[in-house]
Amino acid sequence: MKIGERLLKHLNKKYGPSQMVAFTFGRYDVATKTDEEGNPVLLFIGKADDRGIIKGDQFTRRLLKDPSGAVIKDHWDYKGKV
C-alpha cells in the first residue's frame, strides 16, 4: 500500500504532542502516534476491529532536522502488515 497525496495532507498537520490520534479516511480507519512536537511519526491504516485495533498496514516516518530546526528529510517507510 502507498500513502496518497490526500492522506499526506492530513499527516502533515500538527496534532497534540505524544498522543494517539484516530480518524476515518475514506473507507479506512487510521491511527497515528505523534512525537513530542505533535508530528505524526507512526501510522496504522486498515480496518479497526470492535476493540479499536487496526488490522492493515504500518508506516513509520523519518524526519531529519538540522540544528536550526529546518526539515532536511521527511518520508514514510512501509513496515508491513499488522
PDB file with one MODEL, atoms N, CA, C and O in Angstrom:
MODEL        1
ATOM      1  N   MET A   1       0.838  -1.174   0.000  1.00  0.00           N
ATOM      2  CA  MET A   1       0.000   0.000   0.000  1.00  0.00           C
ATOM      3  C   MET A   1       0.885   1.240   0.000  1.00  0.00           C
ATOM      4  O   MET A   1       1.974   1.238   0.574  1.00  0.00           O
ATOM      5  N   LYS A   2       0.413   2.280  -0.640  1.00  0.00           N
ATOM      6  CA  LYS A   2       1.156   3.521  -0.736  1.00  0.00           C
ATOM      7  C   LYS A   2       0.323   4.644  -0.108  1.00  0.00           C
ATOM      8  O   LYS A   2      -0.903   4.642  -0.219  1.00  0.00           O
ATOM      9  N   ILE A   3       0.977   5.590   0.542  1.00  0.00           N
ATOM     10  CA  ILE A   3       0.284   6.730   1.123  1.00  0.00           C
ATOM     11  C   ILE A   3       0.045   7.748   0.016  1.00  0.00           C
ATOM     12  O   ILE A   3       0.989   8.187  -0.642  1.00  0.00           O
ATOM     13  N   GLY A   4      -1.203   8.121  -0.188  1.00  0.00           N
ATOM     14  CA  GLY A   4      -1.560   9.061  -1.241  1.00  0.00           C
ATOM     15  C   GLY A   4      -1.417  10.517  -0.802  1.00  0.00           C
ATOM     16  O   GLY A   4      -1.201  10.809   0.374  1.00  0.00           O
ATOM     17  N   GLU A   5      -1.541  11.409  -1.760  1.00  0.00           N
ATOM     18  CA  GLU A   5      -1.401  12.843  -1.501  1.00  0.00           C
ATOM     19  C   GLU A   5      -2.466  13.374  -0.535  1.00  0.00           C
ATOM     20  O   GLU A   5      -2.171  14.206   0.323  1.00  0.00           O
ATOM     21  N   ARG A   6      -3.710  12.888  -0.678  1.00  0.00           N
ATOM     22  CA  ARG A   6      -4.782  13.357   0.208  1.00  0.00           C
ATOM     23  C   ARG A   6      -4.512  12.979   1.661  1.00  0.00           C
ATOM     24  O   ARG A   6      -4.735  13.781   2.567  1.00  0.00           O
ATOM     25  N   LEU A   7      -4.034  11.760   1.878  1.00  0.00           N
ATOM     26  CA  LEU A   7      -3.722  11.330   3.244  1.00  0.00           C
ATOM     27  C   LEU A   7      -2.495  12.069   3.773  1.00  0.00           C
ATOM     28  O   LEU A   7      -2.433  12.384   4.962  1.00  0.00           O
ATOM     29  N   LEU A   8      -1.523  12.349   2.914  1.00  0.00           N
ATOM     30  CA  LEU A   8      -0.338  13.088   3.355  1.00  0.00           C
ATOM     31  C   LEU A   8      -0.700  14.486   3.851  1.00  0.00           C
ATOM     32  O   LEU A   8      -0.034  15.011   4.744  1.00  0.00           O
ATOM     33  N   LYS A   9      -1.742  15.098   3.290  1.00  0.00           N
ATOM     34  CA  LYS A   9      -2.179  16.409   3.778  1.00  0.00           C
ATOM     35  C   LYS A   9      -2.623  16.324   5.231  1.00  0.00           C
ATOM     36  O   LYS A   9      -2.348  17.230   6.017  1.00  0.00           O
ATOM     37  N   HIS A  10      -3.312  15.233   5.598  1.00  0.00           N
ATOM     38  CA  HIS A  10      -3.707  15.038   6.998  1.00  0.00           C
ATOM     39  C   HIS A  10      -2.485  14.776   7.876  1.00  0.00           C
ATOM     40  O   HIS A  10      -2.435  15.215   9.025  1.00  0.00           O
ATOM     41  N   LEU A  11      -1.509  14.066   7.335  1.00  0.00           N
ATOM     42  CA  LEU A  11      -0.346  13.683   8.128  1.00  0.00           C
ATOM     43  C   LEU A  11       0.675  14.808   8.265  1.00  0.00           C
ATOM     44  O   LEU A  11       1.572  14.713   9.103  1.00  0.00           O
ATOM     45  N   ASN A  12       0.566  15.857   7.477  1.00  0.00           N
ATOM     46  CA  ASN A  12       1.482  16.993   7.599  1.00  0.00           C
ATOM     47  C   ASN A  12       0.989  18.033   8.595  1.00  0.00           C
ATOM     48  O   ASN A  12       1.675  19.024   8.845  1.00  0.00           O
ATOM     49  N   LYS A  13      -0.197  17.818   9.170  1.00  0.00           N
ATOM     50  CA  LYS A  13      -0.730  18.722  10.187  1.00  0.00           C
ATOM     51  C   LYS A  13      -0.067  18.434  11.528  1.00  0.00           C
ATOM     52  O   LYS A  13       0.471  17.349  11.749  1.00  0.00           O
ATOM     53  N   LYS A  14      -0.113  19.414  12.412  1.00  0.00           N
ATOM     54  CA  LYS A  14       0.363  19.229  13.780  1.00  0.00           C
ATOM     55  C   LYS A  14      -0.813  18.800  14.642  1.00  0.00           C
ATOM     56  O   LYS A  14      -1.919  19.322  14.496  1.00  0.00           O
ATOM     57  N   TYR A  15      -0.578  17.855  15.534  1.00  0.00           N
ATOM     58  CA  TYR A  15      -1.574  17.394  16.490  1.00  0.00           C
ATOM     59  C   TYR A  15      -1.007  17.593  17.881  1.00  0.00           C
ATOM     60  O   TYR A  15       0.072  18.167  18.031  1.00  0.00           O
ATOM     61  N   GLY A  16      -1.704  17.137  18.886  1.00  0.00           N
ATOM     62  CA  GLY A  16      -1.209  17.238  20.255  1.00  0.00           C
ATOM     63  C   GLY A  16       0.052  16.407  20.430  1.00  0.00           C
ATOM     64  O   GLY A  16       0.196  15.360  19.799  1.00  0.00           O
ATOM     65  N   PRO A  17       0.956  16.855  21.272  1.00  0.00           N
ATOM     66  CA  PRO A  17       2.210  16.118  21.470  1.00  0.00           C
ATOM     67  C   PRO A  17       2.007  14.782  22.176  1.00  0.00           C
ATOM     68  O   PRO A  17       1.221  14.671  23.117  1.00  0.00           O
ATOM     69  N   SER A  18       2.721  13.789  21.711  1.00  0.00           N
ATOM     70  CA  SER A  18       2.770  12.449  22.313  1.00  0.00           C
ATOM     71  C   SER A  18       1.388  11.864  22.582  1.00  0.00           C
ATOM     72  O   SER A  18       1.085  11.467  23.707  1.00  0.00           O
ATOM     73  N   GLN A  19       0.567  11.813  21.567  1.00  0.00           N
ATOM     74  CA  GLN A  19      -0.750  11.206  21.719  1.00  0.00           C
ATOM     75  C   GLN A  19      -1.093  10.362  20.501  1.00  0.00           C
ATOM     76  O   GLN A  19      -0.453  10.457  19.454  1.00  0.00           O
ATOM     77  N   MET A  20      -2.109   9.542  20.663  1.00  0.00           N
ATOM     78  CA  MET A  20      -2.620   8.709  19.588  1.00  0.00           C
ATOM     79  C   MET A  20      -3.849   9.393  19.015  1.00  0.00           C
ATOM     80  O   MET A  20      -4.777   9.725  19.752  1.00  0.00           O
ATOM     81  N   VAL A  21      -3.860   9.606  17.705  1.00  0.00           N
ATOM     82  CA  VAL A  21      -4.963  10.281  17.025  1.00  0.00           C
ATOM     83  C   VAL A  21      -5.609   9.276  16.076  1.00  0.00           C
ATOM     84  O   VAL A  21      -4.921   8.668  15.256  1.00  0.00           O
ATOM     85  N   ALA A  22      -6.915   9.099  16.182  1.00  0.00           N
ATOM     86  CA  ALA A  22      -7.639   8.158  15.317  1.00  0.00           C
ATOM     87  C   ALA A  22      -8.675   8.922  14.511  1.00  0.00           C
ATOM     88  O   ALA A  22      -9.352   9.809  15.030  1.00  0.00           O
ATOM     89  N   PHE A  23      -8.791   8.569  13.228  1.00  0.00           N
ATOM     90  CA  PHE A  23      -9.798   9.166  12.366  1.00  0.00           C
ATOM     91  C   PHE A  23     -10.104   8.214  11.224  1.00  0.00           C
ATOM     92  O   PHE A  23      -9.383   7.242  10.997  1.00  0.00           O
ATOM     93  N   THR A  24     -11.184   8.506  10.506  1.00  0.00           N
ATOM     94  CA  THR A  24     -11.580   7.712   9.353  1.00  0.00           C
ATOM     95  C   THR A  24     -11.181   8.472   8.100  1.00  0.00           C
ATOM     96  O   THR A  24     -11.413   9.676   7.992  1.00  0.00           O
ATOM     97  N   PHE A  25     -10.582   7.762   7.156  1.00  0.00           N
ATOM     98  CA  PHE A  25     -10.167   8.367   5.901  1.00  0.00           C
ATOM     99  C   PHE A  25     -10.710   7.504   4.766  1.00  0.00           C
ATOM    100  O   PHE A  25     -10.191   6.422   4.490  1.00  0.00           O
ATOM    101  N   GLY A  26     -11.750   7.992   4.122  1.00  0.00           N
ATOM    102  CA  GLY A  26     -12.392   7.193   3.080  1.00  0.00           C
ATOM    103  C   GLY A  26     -12.972   5.940   3.683  1.00  0.00           C
ATOM    104  O   GLY A  26     -13.766   6.012   4.621  1.00  0.00           O
ATOM    105  N   ARG A  27     -12.590   4.788   3.158  1.00  0.00           N
ATOM    106  CA  ARG A  27     -13.093   3.526   3.698  1.00  0.00           C
ATOM    107  C   ARG A  27     -12.150   2.903   4.724  1.00  0.00           C
ATOM    108  O   ARG A  27     -12.385   1.785   5.182  1.00  0.00           O
ATOM    109  N   TYR A  28     -11.094   3.612   5.084  1.00  0.00           N
ATOM    110  CA  TYR A  28     -10.095   3.098   6.012  1.00  0.00           C
ATOM    111  C   TYR A  28     -10.195   3.761   7.375  1.00  0.00           C
ATOM    112  O   TYR A  28     -10.606   4.915   7.496  1.00  0.00           O
ATOM    113  N   ASP A  29      -9.810   3.008   8.400  1.00  0.00           N
ATOM    114  CA  ASP A  29      -9.621   3.558   9.737  1.00  0.00           C
ATOM    115  C   ASP A  29      -8.136   3.843   9.885  1.00  0.00           C
ATOM    116  O   ASP A  29      -7.297   3.036   9.484  1.00  0.00           O
ATOM    117  N   VAL A  30      -7.819   4.987  10.459  1.00  0.00           N
ATOM    118  CA  VAL A  30      -6.429   5.427  10.574  1.00  0.00           C
ATOM    119  C   VAL A  30      -6.141   5.775  12.025  1.00  0.00           C
ATOM    120  O   VAL A  30      -6.964   6.404  12.691  1.00  0.00           O
ATOM    121  N   ALA A  31      -4.977   5.368  12.517  1.00  0.00           N
ATOM    122  CA  ALA A  31      -4.492   5.769  13.830  1.00  0.00           C
ATOM    123  C   ALA A  31      -3.046   6.196  13.665  1.00  0.00           C
ATOM    124  O   ALA A  31      -2.261   5.516  13.005  1.00  0.00           O
ATOM    125  N   THR A  32      -2.700   7.316  14.262  1.00  0.00           N
ATOM    126  CA  THR A  32      -1.334   7.817  14.167  1.00  0.00           C
ATOM    127  C   THR A  32      -0.833   8.247  15.537  1.00  0.00           C
ATOM    128  O   THR A  32      -1.577   8.834  16.323  1.00  0.00           O
ATOM    129  N   LYS A  33       0.404   7.959  15.814  1.00  0.00           N
ATOM    130  CA  LYS A  33       1.063   8.343  17.061  1.00  0.00           C
ATOM    131  C   LYS A  33       1.933   9.542  16.766  1.00  0.00           C
ATOM    132  O   LYS A  33       2.648   9.554  15.763  1.00  0.00           O
ATOM    133  N   THR A  34       1.888  10.564  17.630  1.00  0.00           N
ATOM    134  CA  THR A  34       2.669  11.775  17.402  1.00  0.00           C
ATOM    135  C   THR A  34       3.899  11.808  18.302  1.00  0.00           C
ATOM    136  O   THR A  34       3.957  11.143  19.336  1.00  0.00           O
ATOM    137  N   ASP A  35       4.883  12.606  17.875  1.00  0.00           N
ATOM    138  CA  ASP A  35       6.085  12.789  18.688  1.00  0.00           C
ATOM    139  C   ASP A  35       5.866  13.947  19.673  1.00  0.00           C
ATOM    140  O   ASP A  35       4.750  14.449  19.808  1.00  0.00           O
ATOM    141  N   GLU A  36       6.926  14.362  20.351  1.00  0.00           N
ATOM    142  CA  GLU A  36       6.795  15.414  21.358  1.00  0.00           C
ATOM    143  C   GLU A  36       6.509  16.782  20.757  1.00  0.00           C
ATOM    144  O   GLU A  36       6.136  17.703  21.484  1.00  0.00           O
ATOM    145  N   GLU A  37       6.673  16.938  19.443  1.00  0.00           N
ATOM    146  CA  GLU A  37       6.347  18.201  18.774  1.00  0.00           C
ATOM    147  C   GLU A  37       4.962  18.175  18.129  1.00  0.00           C
ATOM    148  O   GLU A  37       4.500  19.202  17.633  1.00  0.00           O
ATOM    149  N   GLY A  38       4.294  17.027  18.126  1.00  0.00           N
ATOM    150  CA  GLY A  38       2.970  16.912  17.542  1.00  0.00           C
ATOM    151  C   GLY A  38       2.959  16.444  16.098  1.00  0.00           C
ATOM    152  O   GLY A  38       1.912  16.472  15.453  1.00  0.00           O
ATOM    153  N   ASN A  39       4.104  16.014  15.576  1.00  0.00           N
ATOM    154  CA  ASN A  39       4.193  15.482  14.214  1.00  0.00           C
ATOM    155  C   ASN A  39       3.843  14.003  14.213  1.00  0.00           C
ATOM    156  O   ASN A  39       4.383  13.255  15.028  1.00  0.00           O
ATOM    157  N   PRO A  40       2.957  13.552  13.327  1.00  0.00           N
ATOM    158  CA  PRO A  40       2.691  12.114  13.229  1.00  0.00           C
ATOM    159  C   PRO A  40       3.967  11.361  12.815  1.00  0.00           C
ATOM    160  O   PRO A  40       4.621  11.743  11.844  1.00  0.00           O
ATOM    161  N   VAL A  41       4.321  10.299  13.547  1.00  0.00           N
ATOM    162  CA  VAL A  41       5.526   9.535  13.243  1.00  0.00           C
ATOM    163  C   VAL A  41       5.255   8.046  13.065  1.00  0.00           C
ATOM    164  O   VAL A  41       6.107   7.326  12.543  1.00  0.00           O
ATOM    165  N   LEU A  42       4.097   7.575  13.482  1.00  0.00           N
ATOM    166  CA  LEU A  42       3.723   6.176  13.349  1.00  0.00           C
ATOM    167  C   LEU A  42       2.297   6.135  12.831  1.00  0.00           C
ATOM    168  O   LEU A  42       1.428   6.835  13.350  1.00  0.00           O
ATOM    169  N   LEU A  43       2.047   5.313  11.805  1.00  0.00           N
ATOM    170  CA  LEU A  43       0.748   5.294  11.146  1.00  0.00           C
ATOM    171  C   LEU A  43       0.270   3.866  10.981  1.00  0.00           C
ATOM    172  O   LEU A  43       1.013   3.000  10.519  1.00  0.00           O
ATOM    173  N   PHE A  44      -0.980   3.626  11.363  1.00  0.00           N
ATOM    174  CA  PHE A  44      -1.657   2.368  11.118  1.00  0.00           C
ATOM    175  C   PHE A  44      -2.869   2.679  10.262  1.00  0.00           C
ATOM    176  O   PHE A  44      -3.642   3.579  10.592  1.00  0.00           O
ATOM    177  N   ILE A  45      -3.051   1.945   9.155  1.00  0.00           N
ATOM    178  CA  ILE A  45      -4.187   2.175   8.266  1.00  0.00           C
ATOM    179  C   ILE A  45      -4.764   0.840   7.861  1.00  0.00           C
ATOM    180  O   ILE A  45      -4.030  -0.067   7.471  1.00  0.00           O
ATOM    181  N   GLY A  46      -6.083   0.714   7.953  1.00  0.00           N
ATOM    182  CA  GLY A  46      -6.776  -0.528   7.623  1.00  0.00           C
ATOM    183  C   GLY A  46      -8.183  -0.490   8.180  1.00  0.00           C
ATOM    184  O   GLY A  46      -8.854   0.540   8.122  1.00  0.00           O
ATOM    185  N   LYS A  47      -8.629  -1.614   8.720  1.00  0.00           N
ATOM    186  CA  LYS A  47      -9.957  -1.718   9.327  1.00  0.00           C
ATOM    187  C   LYS A  47      -9.797  -1.980  10.818  1.00  0.00           C
ATOM    188  O   LYS A  47      -9.038  -2.859  11.225  1.00  0.00           O
ATOM    189  N   ALA A  48     -10.525  -1.202  11.635  1.00  0.00           N
ATOM    190  CA  ALA A  48     -10.479  -1.383  13.082  1.00  0.00           C
ATOM    191  C   ALA A  48     -11.476  -2.459  13.502  1.00  0.00           C
ATOM    192  O   ALA A  48     -12.580  -2.542  12.964  1.00  0.00           O
ATOM    193  N   ASP A  49     -11.072  -3.282  14.470  1.00  0.00           N
ATOM    194  CA  ASP A  49     -11.996  -4.288  14.996  1.00  0.00           C
ATOM    195  C   ASP A  49     -12.844  -3.662  16.103  1.00  0.00           C
ATOM    196  O   ASP A  49     -12.805  -2.447  16.300  1.00  0.00           O
ATOM    197  N   ASP A  50     -13.600  -4.472  16.816  1.00  0.00           N
ATOM    198  CA  ASP A  50     -14.504  -3.945  17.842  1.00  0.00           C
ATOM    199  C   ASP A  50     -13.765  -3.346  19.039  1.00  0.00           C
ATOM    200  O   ASP A  50     -14.351  -2.560  19.783  1.00  0.00           O
ATOM    201  N   ARG A  51     -12.495  -3.698  19.241  1.00  0.00           N
ATOM    202  CA  ARG A  51     -11.687  -3.115  20.318  1.00  0.00           C
ATOM    203  C   ARG A  51     -10.910  -1.888  19.865  1.00  0.00           C
ATOM    204  O   ARG A  51     -10.238  -1.252  20.676  1.00  0.00           O
ATOM    205  N   GLY A  52     -10.990  -1.544  18.575  1.00  0.00           N
ATOM    206  CA  GLY A  52     -10.283  -0.379  18.051  1.00  0.00           C
ATOM    207  C   GLY A  52      -8.895  -0.670  17.517  1.00  0.00           C
ATOM    208  O   GLY A  52      -8.178   0.249  17.120  1.00  0.00           O
ATOM    209  N   ILE A  53      -8.503  -1.944  17.501  1.00  0.00           N
ATOM    210  CA  ILE A  53      -7.191  -2.325  16.982  1.00  0.00           C
ATOM    211  C   ILE A  53      -7.279  -2.433  15.469  1.00  0.00           C
ATOM    212  O   ILE A  53      -8.161  -3.101  14.929  1.00  0.00           O
ATOM    213  N   ILE A  54      -6.355  -1.766  14.795  1.00  0.00           N
ATOM    214  CA  ILE A  54      -6.391  -1.712  13.335  1.00  0.00           C
ATOM    215  C   ILE A  54      -5.612  -2.871  12.730  1.00  0.00           C
ATOM    216  O   ILE A  54      -4.454  -3.108  13.074  1.00  0.00           O
ATOM    217  N   LYS A  55      -6.267  -3.586  11.827  1.00  0.00           N
ATOM    218  CA  LYS A  55      -5.646  -4.652  11.042  1.00  0.00           C
ATOM    219  C   LYS A  55      -5.397  -4.084   9.654  1.00  0.00           C
ATOM    220  O   LYS A  55      -6.342  -3.715   8.957  1.00  0.00           O
ATOM    221  N   GLY A  56      -4.160  -4.011   9.254  1.00  0.00           N
ATOM    222  CA  GLY A  56      -3.834  -3.429   7.957  1.00  0.00           C
ATOM    223  C   GLY A  56      -2.345  -3.216   7.816  1.00  0.00           C
ATOM    224  O   GLY A  56      -1.556  -4.136   8.031  1.00  0.00           O
ATOM    225  N   ASP A  57      -1.957  -2.002   7.455  1.00  0.00           N
ATOM    226  CA  ASP A  57      -0.561  -1.675   7.172  1.00  0.00           C
ATOM    227  C   ASP A  57       0.000  -0.695   8.200  1.00  0.00           C
ATOM    228  O   ASP A  57      -0.724   0.112   8.783  1.00  0.00           O
ATOM    229  N   GLN A  58       1.316  -0.794   8.400  1.00  0.00           N
ATOM    230  CA  GLN A  58       2.011   0.090   9.329  1.00  0.00           C
ATOM    231  C   GLN A  58       3.080   0.867   8.570  1.00  0.00           C
ATOM    232  O   GLN A  58       3.780   0.317   7.719  1.00  0.00           O
ATOM    233  N   PHE A  59       3.195   2.151   8.890  1.00  0.00           N
ATOM    234  CA  PHE A  59       4.218   3.019   8.316  1.00  0.00           C
ATOM    235  C   PHE A  59       4.898   3.774   9.450  1.00  0.00           C
ATOM    236  O   PHE A  59       4.275   4.052  10.475  1.00  0.00           O
ATOM    237  N   THR A  60       6.172   4.105   9.271  1.00  0.00           N
ATOM    238  CA  THR A  60       6.880   4.977  10.198  1.00  0.00           C
ATOM    239  C   THR A  60       7.452   6.144   9.415  1.00  0.00           C
ATOM    240  O   THR A  60       7.788   6.019   8.237  1.00  0.00           O
ATOM    241  N   ARG A  61       7.556   7.265  10.081  1.00  0.00           N
ATOM    242  CA  ARG A  61       8.023   8.483   9.439  1.00  0.00           C
ATOM    243  C   ARG A  61       9.470   8.764   9.815  1.00  0.00           C
ATOM    244  O   ARG A  61       9.866   8.634  10.973  1.00  0.00           O
ATOM    245  N   ARG A  62      10.236   9.143   8.831  1.00  0.00           N
ATOM    246  CA  ARG A  62      11.633   9.525   9.034  1.00  0.00           C
ATOM    247  C   ARG A  62      11.706  11.040   8.879  1.00  0.00           C
ATOM    248  O   ARG A  62      11.577  11.563   7.772  1.00  0.00           O
ATOM    249  N   LEU A  63      11.910  11.734   9.975  1.00  0.00           N
ATOM    250  CA  LEU A  63      12.007  13.190   9.985  1.00  0.00           C
ATOM    251  C   LEU A  63      13.393  13.593  10.458  1.00  0.00           C
ATOM    252  O   LEU A  63      13.724  13.396  11.627  1.00  0.00           O
ATOM    253  N   LEU A  64      14.202  14.150   9.581  1.00  0.00           N
ATOM    254  CA  LEU A  64      15.527  14.631   9.954  1.00  0.00           C
ATOM    255  C   LEU A  64      15.532  16.147   9.892  1.00  0.00           C
ATOM    256  O   LEU A  64      15.081  16.740   8.912  1.00  0.00           O
ATOM    257  N   LYS A  65      16.049  16.773  10.950  1.00  0.00           N
ATOM    258  CA  LYS A  65      16.117  18.226  11.008  1.00  0.00           C
ATOM    259  C   LYS A  65      17.544  18.658  11.277  1.00  0.00           C
ATOM    260  O   LYS A  65      18.301  17.950  11.941  1.00  0.00           O
ATOM    261  N   ASP A  66      17.913  19.834  10.754  1.00  0.00           N
ATOM    262  CA  ASP A  66      19.229  20.377  11.046  1.00  0.00           C
ATOM    263  C   ASP A  66      19.183  21.078  12.412  1.00  0.00           C
ATOM    264  O   ASP A  66      18.106  21.201  12.996  1.00  0.00           O
ATOM    265  N   PRO A  67      20.316  21.534  12.925  1.00  0.00           N
ATOM    266  CA  PRO A  67      20.330  22.158  14.252  1.00  0.00           C
ATOM    267  C   PRO A  67      19.412  23.378  14.388  1.00  0.00           C
ATOM    268  O   PRO A  67      18.974  23.694  15.495  1.00  0.00           O
ATOM    269  N   SER A  68      19.119  24.057  13.296  1.00  0.00           N
ATOM    270  CA  SER A  68      18.232  25.221  13.383  1.00  0.00           C
ATOM    271  C   SER A  68      16.755  24.823  13.357  1.00  0.00           C
ATOM    272  O   SER A  68      15.892  25.674  13.571  1.00  0.00           O
ATOM    273  N   GLY A  69      16.446  23.552  13.101  1.00  0.00           N
ATOM    274  CA  GLY A  69      15.077  23.070  13.113  1.00  0.00           C
ATOM    275  C   GLY A  69      14.445  22.924  11.746  1.00  0.00           C
ATOM    276  O   GLY A  69      13.289  22.513  11.645  1.00  0.00           O
ATOM    277  N   ALA A  70      15.176  23.251  10.689  1.00  0.00           N
ATOM    278  CA  ALA A  70      14.640  23.098   9.334  1.00  0.00           C
ATOM    279  C   ALA A  70      14.648  21.626   8.938  1.00  0.00           C
ATOM    280  O   ALA A  70      15.594  20.901   9.248  1.00  0.00           O
ATOM    281  N   VAL A  71      13.598  21.186   8.256  1.00  0.00           N
ATOM    282  CA  VAL A  71      13.466  19.780   7.861  1.00  0.00           C
ATOM    283  C   VAL A  71      14.396  19.493   6.679  1.00  0.00           C
ATOM    284  O   VAL A  71      14.334  20.158   5.646  1.00  0.00           O
ATOM    285  N   ILE A  72      15.262  18.482   6.857  1.00  0.00           N
ATOM    286  CA  ILE A  72      16.171  18.050   5.802  1.00  0.00           C
ATOM    287  C   ILE A  72      15.560  16.895   5.022  1.00  0.00           C
ATOM    288  O   ILE A  72      15.611  16.864   3.792  1.00  0.00           O
ATOM    289  N   LYS A  73      14.981  15.946   5.754  1.00  0.00           N
ATOM    290  CA  LYS A  73      14.426  14.742   5.147  1.00  0.00           C
ATOM    291  C   LYS A  73      13.107  14.401   5.815  1.00  0.00           C
ATOM    292  O   LYS A  73      12.998  14.427   7.041  1.00  0.00           O
ATOM    293  N   ASP A  74      12.097  14.078   5.002  1.00  0.00           N
ATOM    294  CA  ASP A  74      10.777  13.740   5.527  1.00  0.00           C
ATOM    295  C   ASP A  74      10.142  12.715   4.587  1.00  0.00           C
ATOM    296  O   ASP A  74       9.693  13.064   3.495  1.00  0.00           O
ATOM    297  N   HIS A  75      10.105  11.452   5.013  1.00  0.00           N
ATOM    298  CA  HIS A  75       9.429  10.438   4.206  1.00  0.00           C
ATOM    299  C   HIS A  75       8.892   9.326   5.104  1.00  0.00           C
ATOM    300  O   HIS A  75       9.323   9.153   6.244  1.00  0.00           O
ATOM    301  N   TRP A  76       7.931   8.578   4.549  1.00  0.00           N
ATOM    302  CA  TRP A  76       7.283   7.486   5.260  1.00  0.00           C
ATOM    303  C   TRP A  76       7.808   6.156   4.743  1.00  0.00           C
ATOM    304  O   TRP A  76       7.886   5.946   3.533  1.00  0.00           O
ATOM    305  N   ASP A  77       8.173   5.244   5.665  1.00  0.00           N
ATOM    306  CA  ASP A  77       8.646   3.900   5.336  1.00  0.00           C
ATOM    307  C   ASP A  77       7.545   2.893   5.627  1.00  0.00           C
ATOM    308  O   ASP A  77       6.923   2.929   6.689  1.00  0.00           O
ATOM    309  N   TYR A  78       7.310   2.004   4.687  1.00  0.00           N
ATOM    310  CA  TYR A  78       6.344   0.910   4.865  1.00  0.00           C
ATOM    311  C   TYR A  78       6.980  -0.167   5.719  1.00  0.00           C
ATOM    312  O   TYR A  78       8.073  -0.640   5.408  1.00  0.00           O
ATOM    313  N   LYS A  79       6.306  -0.565   6.801  1.00  0.00           N
ATOM    314  CA  LYS A  79       6.854  -1.564   7.726  1.00  0.00           C
ATOM    315  C   LYS A  79       6.140  -2.905   7.652  1.00  0.00           C
ATOM    316  O   LYS A  79       6.531  -3.845   8.345  1.00  0.00           O
ATOM    317  N   GLY A  80       5.108  -3.014   6.833  1.00  0.00           N
ATOM    318  CA  GLY A  80       4.453  -4.298   6.668  1.00  0.00           C
ATOM    319  C   GLY A  80       3.051  -4.346   7.233  1.00  0.00           C
ATOM    320  O   GLY A  80       2.485  -3.335   7.648  1.00  0.00           O
ATOM    321  N   LYS A  81       2.503  -5.567   7.238  1.00  0.00           N
ATOM    322  CA  LYS A  81       1.140  -5.814   7.729  1.00  0.00           C
ATOM    323  C   LYS A  81       1.157  -5.940   9.243  1.00  0.00           C
ATOM    324  O   LYS A  81       2.120  -6.415   9.844  1.00  0.00           O
ATOM    325  N   VAL A  82       0.037  -5.490   9.845  1.00  0.00           N
ATOM    326  CA  VAL A  82      -0.136  -5.643  11.295  1.00  0.00           C
ATOM    327  C   VAL A  82      -1.474  -6.291  11.554  1.00  0.00           C
ATOM    328  O   VAL A  82      -1.836  -6.519  12.708  1.00  0.00           O
TER     329      VAL A  82
ENDMDL
END
